[in-house]
Structure formats: C-alpha cells, structure tokens
Amino acid sequence: MFTHIMIGSNDLEKARDFYDATFTALGGQPGKTDARGRLIYDHEGGLLMITTPIDGRPATAANGGTIGIGAASADHVLAWHKAGTDHGGTAIESPPSERPNGAFVAYLRDPDGNKLSARTAKMR
C-alpha cells in the first residue's frame, strides 16, 4: 500500500546521526543523500525519507502520528531504543516491553519530535 514515508527535519545532520544509529541497530544501512538533499533509508522494500520542508517553514511532528518500524527480535528493539536515546532521541511512553499480544515494543521521539515505535511481529 505505501511506497514511502516522508518526514521533515529542521536539522538534517542531527536526523542523520539519529536514524543512522537506530537503523543500523536493526541491521539496516546508513542513509544516503539524494540529489535534492533528502536523506533516504531503504530497508526491506520500505523507504523513509527525511527532508527540510519545501515550503521553507519549520518542520513539525505529526500530532497523533506514529511511524512503526519492524524489528527481528526483542534484542533488536532494545538496541534500537538505546541507539536512539544515545543519539538525540527521547524515550517516551512505557519502557521497552512485551505487550499482551506478544509483540515486544519500544517508543522514541526523534530529534525533531516525530514519534517512532519499533516492534517485533506478534509472537503468539
């Protein structure tokens, strides 16, 4: 259904530091910069793109939005969470934990305030 997710950033270098750390913790690759200056993360068929807003106004985080990122294991979720908090992200909601449906989940806000969740697939 989705081809990509595009989010805005007010500081692409801070965004690169955060997302390179969190995606490599999940087994992904560091981002690449395209000809238009956007950061692009390509992993298992999904694209996350990060750019400064084209209208010249400040980037803001979605109110009520969450970007969900798949992880292979609870250890990957924990590594993602640690990498994020070590690289400018903020831990939010509950600590990383197993949910009643069996998924292991953690939440962060990136340096621009975007809400992210890493989770394993449903385990039961």
Secondary structure, DSSP 8 states (H G I E B T S, - for coil): --S-EEEE-S-HHHHHHHHHHHHHHTT----EE-TTS-EEEEETTEEEEEE--TTSS-----TT--EEEE-SSHHHHHHHHHHHHHTT-EE-SS-SEE-TTS-EEEEEE-TT--EEEEE-----
